[in-house]
Amino acid sequence: MIKYRLVYFDARGHAELIRFIFAYVGQEYEDFRIKETEWPSFKNRTLFGKLPVLEISDDIQSIQLAQSLSIVRYLSSIFCIAGNSDLDKARADMITEQLSDILEIFYDIKSEKNLQLRAEKESYFYKETLPFYSSMLERLFEIQKTNFVAANTLTYADLAFVVFWDSFGEKKKHFFEVCVICKAYYDHVNNLPEITEWKKKRPISNI
Ligand SMILES: N[C@@H](CCC(=O)N[C@@H](CS)C(=O)NCC(=O)O)C(=O)O
């Protein structure tokens, strides 16, 4: 039997989409959250010195995968939520990469040590960056007219979409007033029983 162990810090960050996939497809795994103090000695045991890594083992061997979005694509392919056609797969990939690019900007701001500078950058992000990208997403969805963000069936991009908007907490509501298709896609997947259950039971975290 194949066993999965996801190693990450006690945070959502780059691992939460992987946890969403496991929750959505109902696959058991070990959600191993390493302490910051344990990280220096663990770092050299990872492929590229970064987390998350996914350890996949069976009776014969244990292998490790790194890079969160590669792990996402691998699991999505195994659990059949990568998209049915090549075009659906490309769209799921495109949207997830785009959301990830925006989140990287956001994580960079969050890690700014100078508090005043962080506040200024955060204000710019919510006034300019996020409105720009959310209107682009809304326009894409208007053109595409699909039932889900990337296709007419649910793909991992829908899970990425919920993880993405949740990163902005209550502030997302303001964007959803204008981006009504984004809100509908978000609500639909956010209200799925597998997702609400995971959100109820996951550890409390603001990052
Ligand atoms: N592109 C990588 C980024 C991974 C990454 O930056 N991981 C951070 C935590 S979010 C990390 O391992 N930091 C610890 C370190 O660099 O020593 C991915 O998506 O997996």
The ligand as an SDF file (V2000), in Angstrom:
LIG
                    3D

 20 19  0  0  0  0  0  0  0  0999 V2000
    8.9910   27.0400   -5.0580 N   0  0  0  0  0  0  0  0  0  0  0  0
    9.0290   26.2820   -3.8240 C   0  0  0  0  0  0  0  0  0  0  0  0
    9.2020   27.2700   -2.6740 C   0  0  0  0  0  0  0  0  0  0  0  0
    9.4190   26.5510   -1.3610 C   0  0  0  0  0  0  0  0  0  0  0  0
    9.8040   27.5090   -0.2590 C   0  0  0  0  0  0  0  0  0  0  0  0
   10.1560   28.6790   -0.4850 O   0  0  0  0  0  0  0  0  0  0  0  0
    9.7800   26.9820    0.9650 N   0  0  0  0  0  0  0  0  0  0  0  0
   10.1070   27.7640    2.1310 C   0  0  0  0  0  0  0  0  0  0  0  0
    8.9240   27.7710    3.1110 C   0  0  0  0  0  0  0  0  0  0  0  0
    7.5030   28.5010    2.3860 S   0  0  0  0  0  0  0  0  0  0  0  0
   11.2730   27.1050    2.8570 C   0  0  0  0  0  0  0  0  0  0  0  0
   11.4790   25.9070    2.7520 O   0  0  0  0  0  0  0  0  0  0  0  0
   12.0060   27.9160    3.6430 N   0  0  0  0  0  0  0  0  0  0  0  0
   13.0570   27.4240    4.5040 C   0  0  0  0  0  0  0  0  0  0  0  0
   14.4370   27.6540    3.9580 C   0  0  0  0  0  0  0  0  0  0  0  0
   14.5940   28.2050    2.8540 O   0  0  0  0  0  0  0  0  0  0  0  0
   15.4030   27.2790    4.6520 O   0  0  0  0  0  0  0  0  0  0  0  0
    7.7460   25.4630   -3.6780 C   0  0  0  0  0  0  0  0  0  0  0  0
    6.7080   25.8930   -4.2000 O   0  0  0  0  0  0  0  0  0  0  0  0
    7.7890   24.3890   -3.0700 O   0  0  0  0  0  0  0  0  0  0  0  0
  1  2  1  0
  2  3  1  0
  2 18  1  0
  3  4  1  0
  4  5  1  0
  5  6  2  0
  5  7  1  0
  7  8  1  0
  8  9  1  0
  8 11  1  0
  9 10  1  0
 11 12  2  0
 11 13  1  0
 13 14  1  0
 14 15  1  0
 15 16  2  0
 15 17  1  0
 18 19  2  0
 18 20  1  0
M  END
$$$$
